[in-house]
Amino acid sequence: MCSHSSGATRTGARSRWCASRGTRSSDGAGGVCSSETVMPVGGGYVCPWIKAMATAYPCLQEIRLKRMVITDDCLDLIAKSFKNFRVLVLTSCEGFTTDGLAAIAASCRNLRELDLRENEVDDICGHWISQFPDSYTSLVSLNISCLTNEVNLSALERLVSRCPNLQTLRLNRAVPLDRLANLLRAAPQLVELGTGAYTAEMRPEVLDYIEDAGLDVLAASCKDLRELRVFPSDPFGLEPNVALTEQGLVSVSEGCPKLQSVLYFCRQMSNAALNTIAQNRPNMTRFRLCIIEPRLLTILPFKPLDAGFGAIVQHCKNLQRLSLSGLLTDRVFEYIGTYAKKLEMLSVAFAGDSDLGLHHVLSGCDNLRKLEIRDCPFGDKALLDNAAKLETMRSLWMSSCLVSFGACKLLGQKMPRLNVEVIDERGPPDSRPESSPVEKLYIYRTVSGPRLDMPGYVWTMEDDSAYLE
């Protein structure tokens, strides 16, 4: 539990209280937040603490709870006790229903943020959203992604339309696509939009259920959109389960002039689409394209995407992060090495023809700090020829490539300021010929020498003596 001191409250500083069952936490936002008392892991009922806070801190404005039990009566107490209440964030909590949310909506006239993350809510009725008064206009962030049933969509549309400062809207899967379009038209100022309950890093996202049609609406409505993340609803399915193609991303690139960051999972892409995206959004700084089942592109009649990604790195002069997969040859890495001079992080999977691809990247990307490679035919020569470049980078990760154990040993001896770690769950790498490829290779800078906390399947390439036992 953490709370502001009474002195901070008396002097008018923003009051805030947060609790997490079985954890200690501190937060310096808005004042000093101490954690002198920690609730037991079993039965983390927050109501006694809310009652105490209602008496001691009537000016409390924020409550953030994690893994707690909070009842409808407790939510009603919050709504009635704190007259200037502004922020309620519940993460992985339980014990309440939408009746409790109705009390918050009806009484918290200054509420700016209602964030419900992965809670177990008894979703009794979707009409709780209609309890926000018609005069209420202060909402900035709304996250109802954990609810299971459909909310009163007419009431939600009215709420969204009368809150001019609304920037974040995260909905559940029950909102149909045609009504999503109405919501977007009502709130063109949105910066972050979420549909579904995907929670990776709690970042703004859209599941691919939105499809091309939904992205068309997004492009037409959200002119301030800066970041788009489209995640797959069925990443392991062999057949497409949604109508999401490259056209959806093209539409967003045409309609959202402030777009700078993209993470897009799809099953198909074309050079023409990538070229259009690059010309539409030369201000792009992060572009991550993940093609599901990229191996299929090698057996189906698709052309290499070299020219398309070449257009991305040529037009987007400030590109800092790039992820690519699909049918790609060494030519795309030549484009990257030639044009992506500000690139800091590159992730590659199932791409390239030979060592030449890796050589283009290591020799050409002056600002590169982090490189991740998976299932590419890159081997010893490019790695050893560009060993000096590795000392200017934070790290290099290679998995299922063609780097031999012998090359790893040589690199470790040649570059003492690098930690060269071989990760191989098949057993000691020296039990096989030195020409055998290693499973994984992790290289990173160090000033303190090899680490001592490695599991049994990790070997550090520091000197030969370590492998003669």
TORVOKE-983450 format. One record per residue (C-alpha): residue in one letter; x, y, z. Coordinates in steps of 0.1 Angstrom, whole numbers, m for minus. Layout:
N
+------+-------+-------+-------+
: code :    xx :    yy :    zz :
+------+-------+-------+-------+
:    A :     X :     Y :     Z :
...
+------+-------+-------+-------+
END
This chain:
469
+------+-------+-------+-------+
: code :    xx :    yy :    zz :
+------+-------+-------+-------+
:    M :     0 :     0 :     0 :
:    C :    12 :    35 :    m7 :
:    S :    m3 :    68 :     2 :
:    H :     6 :   105 :     3 :
:    S :    14 :   121 :    36 :
:    S :   m12 :   142 :    52 :
:    G :    11 :   172 :    48 :
:    A :    11 :   168 :    11 :
:    T :   m27 :   167 :    11 :
:    R :   m31 :   198 :    33 :
:    T :    m8 :   218 :    11 :
:    G :   m29 :   211 :   m19 :
:    A :    m6 :   186 :   m37 :
:    R :   m23 :   161 :   m59 :
:    S :   m35 :   132 :   m36 :
:    R :   m30 :    97 :   m48 :
:    W :   m33 :    62 :   m32 :
:    C :   m24 :    28 :   m46 :
:    A :   m22 :    m7 :   m33 :
:    S :   m10 :   m41 :   m46 :
:    R :   m17 :   m73 :   m28 :
:    G :    15 :   m90 :   m18 :
:    T :    38 :   m64 :   m32 :
:    R :    57 :   m33 :   m22 :
:    S :    57 :    m3 :   m45 :
:    S :    66 :    34 :   m46 :
:    D :    57 :    61 :   m70 :
:    G :    71 :    96 :   m70 :
:    A :    44 :   111 :   m92 :
:    G :    27 :   140 :   m75 :
:    G :    46 :   137 :   m43 :
:    V :    61 :   111 :   m20 :
:    C :    44 :    77 :   m20 :
:    S :    55 :    54 :     9 :
:    S :    49 :    17 :    14 :
:    E :    50 :    10 :    51 :
:    T :    22 :   m16 :    51 :
:    V :    17 :   m45 :    28 :
:    M :   m15 :   m65 :    27 :
:    P :   m14 :  m103 :    29 :
:    V :   m14 :  m123 :    m2 :
:    G :   m46 :  m141 :     8 :
:    G :   m78 :  m120 :    11 :
:    G :   m66 :   m87 :    m1 :
:    Y :   m98 :   m68 :     6 :
:    V :   m93 :   m31 :     0 :
:    C :  m125 :   m18 :    16 :
:    P :  m111 :   m11 :    51 :
:    W :   m84 :     9 :    36 :
:    I :  m108 :    29 :    14 :
:    K :  m129 :    37 :    45 :
:    A :   m98 :    49 :    63 :
:    M :   m87 :    70 :    34 :
:    A :  m122 :    85 :    30 :
:    T :  m119 :    99 :    65 :
:    A :   m82 :   109 :    64 :
:    Y :   m79 :   121 :    28 :
:    P :  m112 :   135 :    15 :
:    C :   m93 :   153 :   m13 :
:    L :   m80 :   121 :   m28 :
:    Q :   m80 :   122 :   m65 :
:    E :   m64 :    89 :   m77 :
:    I :   m67 :    53 :   m67 :
:    R :   m47 :    25 :   m85 :
:    L :   m53 :   m11 :   m73 :
:    K :   m36 :   m43 :   m85 :
:    R :   m47 :   m79 :   m76 :
:    M :   m71 :   m67 :   m49 :
:    V :  m107 :   m76 :   m39 :
:    I :  m129 :   m45 :   m43 :
:    T :  m167 :   m47 :   m39 :
:    D :  m195 :   m26 :   m54 :
:    D :  m201 :   m11 :   m19 :
:    C :  m164 :     0 :   m19 :
:    L :  m167 :    16 :   m54 :
:    D :  m199 :    34 :   m42 :
:    L :  m179 :    46 :   m12 :
:    I :  m152 :    60 :   m35 :
:    A :  m178 :    77 :   m56 :
:    K :  m194 :    94 :   m26 :
:    S :  m164 :   102 :    m5 :
:    F :  m139 :   119 :   m28 :
:    K :  m155 :   149 :   m44 :
:    N :  m127 :   157 :   m68 :
:    F :  m119 :   121 :   m77 :
:    R :  m102 :   119 :  m111 :
:    V :   m84 :    86 :  m117 :
:    L :   m94 :    49 :  m111 :
:    V :   m72 :    22 :  m124 :
:    L :   m80 :   m14 :  m115 :
:    T :   m56 :   m42 :  m127 :
:    S :   m64 :   m79 :  m121 :
:    C :   m89 :   m71 :   m94 :
:    E :  m121 :   m90 :   m86 :
:    G :  m152 :   m88 :   m64 :
:    F :  m172 :   m61 :   m82 :
:    T :  m198 :   m58 :  m109 :
:    T :  m209 :   m32 :  m134 :
:    D :  m233 :   m18 :  m107 :
:    G :  m201 :    m5 :   m89 :
:    L :  m190 :    10 :  m122 :
:    A :  m224 :    27 :  m125 :
:    A :  m218 :    44 :   m91 :
:    I :  m185 :    57 :  m103 :
:    A :  m200 :    70 :  m135 :
:    A :  m229 :    87 :  m118 :
:    S :  m210 :   105 :   m90 :
:    C :  m174 :   112 :  m102 :
:    R :  m181 :   144 :  m121 :
:    N :  m144 :   151 :  m126 :
:    L :  m133 :   117 :  m136 :
:    R :  m105 :   118 :  m162 :
:    E :   m94 :    82 :  m164 :
:    L :  m112 :    49 :  m159 :
:    D :   m89 :    20 :  m167 :
:    L :  m100 :   m16 :  m162 :
:    R :   m72 :   m40 :  m170 :
:    E :   m77 :   m78 :  m169 :
:    N :  m102 :   m77 :  m141 :
:    E :  m128 :  m104 :  m132 :
:    V :  m159 :   m83 :  m135 :
:    D :  m195 :   m96 :  m131 :
:    D :  m208 :   m79 :  m162 :
:    I :  m245 :   m76 :  m152 :
:    C :  m256 :   m50 :  m176 :
:    G :  m241 :   m28 :  m203 :
:    H :  m263 :     2 :  m193 :
:    W :  m238 :    13 :  m166 :
:    I :  m221 :    35 :  m191 :
:    S :  m253 :    56 :  m194 :
:    Q :  m249 :    67 :  m158 :
:    F :  m224 :    94 :  m169 :
:    P :  m244 :   126 :  m167 :
:    D :  m251 :   146 :  m198 :
:    S :  m230 :   174 :  m184 :
:    Y :  m200 :   152 :  m180 :
:    T :  m171 :   161 :  m204 :
:    S :  m138 :   155 :  m186 :
:    L :  m129 :   120 :  m198 :
:    V :   m94 :   116 :  m212 :
:    S :   m89 :    78 :  m211 :
:    L :  m113 :    49 :  m210 :
:    N :  m104 :    13 :  m210 :
:    I :  m131 :   m13 :  m208 :
:    S :  m113 :   m41 :  m226 :
:    C :  m118 :   m67 :  m198 :
:    L :  m156 :   m65 :  m200 :
:    T :  m174 :   m94 :  m217 :
:    N :  m207 :   m80 :  m227 :
:    E :  m217 :   m53 :  m250 :
:    V :  m221 :   m19 :  m234 :
:    N :  m249 :     5 :  m243 :
:    L :  m234 :    17 :  m275 :
:    S :  m257 :    47 :  m279 :
:    A :  m247 :    59 :  m245 :
:    L :  m210 :    52 :  m253 :
:    E :  m213 :    72 :  m285 :
:    R :  m228 :   101 :  m267 :
:    L :  m202 :   100 :  m240 :
:    V :  m173 :    99 :  m265 :
:    S :  m188 :   127 :  m286 :
:    R :  m191 :   152 :  m256 :
:    C :  m156 :   146 :  m242 :
:    P :  m133 :   168 :  m264 :
:    N :  m101 :   157 :  m246 :
:    L :  m106 :   120 :  m250 :
:    Q :   m73 :   106 :  m262 :
:    T :   m73 :    69 :  m253 :
:    L :  m102 :    45 :  m260 :
:    R :   m98 :     8 :  m254 :
:    L :  m129 :   m13 :  m261 :
:    N :  m138 :   m50 :  m257 :
:    R :  m145 :   m74 :  m285 :
:    A :  m183 :   m70 :  m282 :
:    V :  m183 :   m37 :  m300 :
:    P :  m193 :   m44 :  m336 :
:    L :  m174 :   m30 :  m365 :
:    D :  m201 :    m8 :  m378 :
:    R :  m205 :     9 :  m344 :
:    L :  m168 :    13 :  m341 :
:    A :  m170 :    35 :  m371 :
:    N :  m195 :    58 :  m354 :
:    L :  m172 :    60 :  m323 :
:    L :  m143 :    70 :  m344 :
:    R :  m163 :    97 :  m362 :
:    A :  m174 :   111 :  m328 :
:    A :  m138 :   113 :  m315 :
:    P :  m114 :   123 :  m344 :
:    Q :   m89 :   136 :  m318 :
:    L :   m81 :   100 :  m305 :
:    V :   m44 :    92 :  m302 :
:    E :   m47 :    56 :  m290 :
:    L :   m74 :    31 :  m300 :
:    G :   m77 :    m5 :  m288 :
:    T :  m101 :   m33 :  m296 :
:    G :  m100 :   m67 :  m278 :
:    A :   m80 :   m76 :  m248 :
:    Y :   m45 :   m81 :  m260 :
:    T :   m22 :   m69 :  m232 :
:    A :    13 :   m72 :  m244 :
:    E :    32 :   m45 :  m224 :
:    M :    m2 :   m27 :  m220 :
:    R :     5 :    m7 :  m252 :
:    P :   m22 :     7 :  m275 :
:    E :   m33 :   m20 :  m301 :
:    V :   m59 :   m32 :  m324 :
:    L :   m67 :   m69 :  m330 :
:    D :   m70 :   m79 :  m366 :
:    Y :  m107 :   m83 :  m362 :
:    I :  m109 :   m47 :  m372 :
:    E :  m100 :   m58 :  m408 :
:    D :   m94 :   m36 :  m437 :
:    A :  m128 :   m20 :  m434 :
:    G :  m122 :    m9 :  m399 :
:    L :   m88 :     5 :  m407 :
:    D :  m104 :    25 :  m435 :
:    V :  m127 :    41 :  m409 :
:    L :   m98 :    47 :  m386 :
:    A :   m79 :    64 :  m414 :
:    A :  m108 :    87 :  m421 :
:    S :  m115 :    95 :  m385 :
:    C :   m83 :    97 :  m364 :
:    K :   m61 :   123 :  m380 :
:    D :   m39 :   126 :  m349 :
:    L :   m30 :    89 :  m347 :
:    R :     7 :    85 :  m342 :
:    E :    11 :    48 :  m335 :
:    L :    m7 :    17 :  m350 :
:    R :    m4 :   m18 :  m337 :
:    V :   m23 :   m46 :  m353 :
:    F :   m19 :   m80 :  m336 :
:    P :   m31 :  m114 :  m349 :
:    S :   m62 :  m130 :  m333 :
:    D :   m51 :  m164 :  m345 :
:    P :   m13 :  m163 :  m351 :
:    F :   m10 :  m201 :  m355 :
:    G :   m39 :  m207 :  m379 :
:    L :   m29 :  m219 :  m413 :
:    E :   m58 :  m201 :  m430 :
:    P :   m68 :  m164 :  m428 :
:    N :   m96 :  m159 :  m403 :
:    V :  m101 :  m122 :  m410 :
:    A :  m101 :   m99 :  m440 :
:    L :   m70 :   m80 :  m432 :
:    T :   m45 :   m73 :  m460 :
:    E :   m19 :   m47 :  m470 :
:    Q :   m47 :   m24 :  m481 :
:    G :   m57 :   m16 :  m445 :
:    L :   m22 :    m3 :  m437 :
:    V :   m21 :    17 :  m470 :
:    S :   m53 :    34 :  m459 :
:    V :   m40 :    44 :  m426 :
:    S :    m8 :    57 :  m441 :
:    E :   m29 :    79 :  m464 :
:    G :   m53 :    91 :  m438 :
:    C :   m32 :    97 :  m407 :
:    P :    m5 :   123 :  m414 :
:    K :    10 :   121 :  m379 :
:    L :    16 :    84 :  m381 :
:    Q :    52 :    76 :  m370 :
:    S :    51 :    40 :  m356 :
:    V :    37 :     8 :  m371 :
:    L :    36 :   m28 :  m359 :
:    Y :    15 :   m48 :  m384 :
:    F :     8 :   m85 :  m384 :
:    C :    m7 :   m98 :  m417 :
:    R :    m5 :  m127 :  m441 :
:    Q :     3 :  m108 :  m473 :
:    M :    21 :   m77 :  m485 :
:    S :    32 :   m63 :  m518 :
:    N :    60 :   m40 :  m531 :
:    A :    34 :   m16 :  m544 :
:    A :    18 :   m13 :  m509 :
:    L :    52 :    m7 :  m492 :
:    N :    62 :    19 :  m517 :
:    T :    29 :    37 :  m512 :
:    I :    33 :    36 :  m475 :
:    A :    69 :    49 :  m477 :
:    Q :    58 :    78 :  m499 :
:    N :    28 :    87 :  m478 :
:    R :    46 :    86 :  m445 :
:    P :    83 :    97 :  m448 :
:    N :    81 :   108 :  m412 :
:    M :    80 :    71 :  m401 :
:    T :   105 :    63 :  m373 :
:    R :    94 :    28 :  m365 :
:    F :    82 :     2 :  m390 :
:    R :    77 :   m34 :  m380 :
:    L :    60 :   m58 :  m404 :
:    C :    54 :   m93 :  m393 :
:    I :    42 :  m117 :  m420 :
:    I :    25 :  m147 :  m405 :
:    E :    40 :  m179 :  m419 :
:    P :    66 :  m163 :  m441 :
:    R :    78 :  m197 :  m453 :
:    L :    46 :  m200 :  m474 :
:    L :    58 :  m170 :  m495 :
:    T :    86 :  m192 :  m508 :
:    I :    62 :  m218 :  m523 :
:    L :    34 :  m194 :  m534 :
:    P :    37 :  m171 :  m564 :
:    F :    49 :  m140 :  m545 :
:    K :    77 :  m117 :  m556 :
:    P :   105 :  m107 :  m531 :
:    L :    97 :   m76 :  m511 :
:    D :   132 :   m62 :  m516 :
:    A :   120 :   m32 :  m536 :
:    G :    92 :   m24 :  m511 :
:    F :   114 :   m24 :  m480 :
:    G :   140 :    m5 :  m501 :
:    A :   114 :    22 :  m505 :
:    I :   108 :    23 :  m468 :
:    V :   145 :    29 :  m459 :
:    Q :   150 :    53 :  m488 :
:    H :   120 :    76 :  m481 :
:    C :   119 :    73 :  m442 :
:    K :   152 :    92 :  m435 :
:    N :   147 :    92 :  m397 :
:    L :   138 :    55 :  m394 :
:    Q :   152 :    41 :  m361 :
:    R :   136 :     7 :  m358 :
:    L :   128 :   m18 :  m385 :
:    S :   115 :   m53 :  m385 :
:    L :   111 :   m73 :  m416 :
:    S :   101 :  m108 :  m427 :
:    G :    89 :  m125 :  m458 :
:    L :   104 :  m134 :  m491 :
:    L :   136 :  m112 :  m491 :
:    T :   170 :  m116 :  m507 :
:    D :   204 :  m100 :  m500 :
:    R :   193 :   m70 :  m521 :
:    V :   171 :   m57 :  m493 :
:    F :   200 :   m57 :  m469 :
:    E :   220 :   m38 :  m494 :
:    Y :   193 :   m11 :  m494 :
:    I :   193 :   m11 :  m456 :
:    G :   231 :    m7 :  m454 :
:    T :   230 :    21 :  m480 :
:    Y :   201 :    42 :  m468 :
:    A :   192 :    34 :  m432 :
:    K :   219 :    55 :  m416 :
:    K :   199 :    64 :  m385 :
:    L :   186 :    29 :  m379 :
:    E :   192 :    18 :  m343 :
:    M :   174 :   m15 :  m341 :
:    L :   168 :   m42 :  m368 :
:    S :   149 :   m74 :  m365 :
:    V :   151 :  m100 :  m393 :
:    A :   134 :  m134 :  m398 :
:    F :   134 :  m159 :  m426 :
:    A :   153 :  m136 :  m450 :
:    G :   185 :  m133 :  m471 :
:    D :   205 :  m155 :  m493 :
:    S :   241 :  m155 :  m479 :
:    D :   266 :  m139 :  m456 :
:    L :   265 :  m109 :  m479 :
:    G :   232 :   m97 :  m465 :
:    L :   246 :   m95 :  m429 :
:    H :   278 :   m78 :  m442 :
:    H :   257 :   m51 :  m458 :
:    V :   240 :   m43 :  m425 :
:    L :   270 :   m44 :  m403 :
:    S :   292 :   m24 :  m426 :
:    G :   266 :     1 :  m437 :
:    C :   243 :    10 :  m407 :
:    D :   265 :    35 :  m388 :
:    N :   240 :    40 :  m360 :
:    L :   230 :     4 :  m354 :
:    R :   228 :    m6 :  m317 :
:    K :   207 :   m38 :  m316 :
:    L :   204 :   m65 :  m342 :
:    E :   181 :   m96 :  m339 :
:    I :   183 :  m123 :  m365 :
:    R :   163 :  m156 :  m368 :
:    D :   163 :  m183 :  m393 :
:    C :   186 :  m166 :  m418 :
:    P :   215 :  m181 :  m438 :
:    F :   241 :  m159 :  m422 :
:    G :   274 :  m175 :  m411 :
:    D :   310 :  m170 :  m400 :
:    K :   325 :  m147 :  m426 :
:    A :   303 :  m117 :  m422 :
:    L :   305 :  m119 :  m384 :
:    L :   342 :  m122 :  m382 :
:    D :   349 :   m96 :  m409 :
:    N :   328 :   m70 :  m390 :
:    A :   339 :   m79 :  m355 :
:    A :   349 :   m44 :  m348 :
:    K :   314 :   m31 :  m355 :
:    L :   301 :   m53 :  m327 :
:    E :   320 :   m32 :  m301 :
:    T :   299 :    m2 :  m311 :
:    M :   266 :   m20 :  m307 :
:    R :   247 :   m30 :  m276 :
:    S :   239 :   m65 :  m287 :
:    L :   236 :   m91 :  m315 :
:    W :   212 :  m120 :  m312 :
:    M :   213 :  m149 :  m338 :
:    S :   190 :  m179 :  m337 :
:    S :   189 :  m209 :  m361 :
:    C :   215 :  m193 :  m384 :
:    L :   247 :  m208 :  m398 :
:    V :   273 :  m194 :  m373 :
:    S :   297 :  m222 :  m363 :
:    F :   310 :  m229 :  m328 :
:    G :   346 :  m224 :  m341 :
:    A :   337 :  m189 :  m353 :
:    C :   322 :  m181 :  m319 :
:    K :   354 :  m192 :  m301 :
:    L :   375 :  m172 :  m324 :
:    L :   353 :  m141 :  m320 :
:    G :   355 :  m144 :  m282 :
:    Q :   393 :  m146 :  m283 :
:    K :   396 :  m117 :  m309 :
:    M :   373 :   m93 :  m291 :
:    P :   379 :   m94 :  m253 :
:    R :   355 :   m65 :  m246 :
:    L :   326 :   m85 :  m259 :
:    N :   307 :  m112 :  m241 :
:    V :   302 :  m140 :  m267 :
:    E :   276 :  m165 :  m254 :
:    V :   266 :  m197 :  m271 :
:    I :   231 :  m210 :  m261 :
:    D :   226 :  m246 :  m270 :
:    E :   202 :  m270 :  m253 :
:    R :   216 :  m300 :  m272 :
:    G :   245 :  m301 :  m248 :
:    P :   281 :  m288 :  m247 :
:    P :   290 :  m273 :  m281 :
:    D :   325 :  m287 :  m279 :
:    S :   310 :  m322 :  m281 :
:    R :   303 :  m316 :  m318 :
:    P :   327 :  m305 :  m346 :
:    E :   337 :  m269 :  m345 :
:    S :   321 :  m264 :  m379 :
:    S :   287 :  m273 :  m365 :
:    P :   262 :  m243 :  m363 :
:    V :   252 :  m233 :  m328 :
:    E :   216 :  m230 :  m319 :
:    K :   217 :  m194 :  m306 :
:    L :   244 :  m167 :  m302 :
:    Y :   242 :  m137 :  m280 :
:    I :   269 :  m110 :  m282 :
:    Y :   270 :   m79 :  m261 :
:    R :   294 :   m53 :  m248 :
:    T :   309 :   m56 :  m213 :
:    V :   332 :   m38 :  m190 :
:    S :   330 :   m64 :  m162 :
:    G :   339 :   m96 :  m180 :
:    P :   318 :  m128 :  m184 :
:    R :   287 :  m130 :  m162 :
:    L :   286 :  m158 :  m135 :
:    D :   248 :  m165 :  m134 :
:    M :   245 :  m185 :  m166 :
:    P :   223 :  m216 :  m167 :
:    G :   238 :  m249 :  m178 :
:    Y :   230 :  m246 :  m215 :
:    V :   250 :  m213 :  m219 :
:    W :   287 :  m212 :  m226 :
:    T :   309 :  m180 :  m227 :
:    M :   336 :  m179 :  m254 :
:    E :   364 :  m163 :  m234 :
:    D :   394 :  m186 :  m239 :
:    D :   402 :  m222 :  m249 :
:    S :   408 :  m234 :  m213 :
:    A :   371 :  m232 :  m206 :
:    Y :   365 :  m260 :  m231 :
:    L :   393 :  m284 :  m222 :
:    E :   377 :  m297 :  m190 :
+------+-------+-------+-------+
END
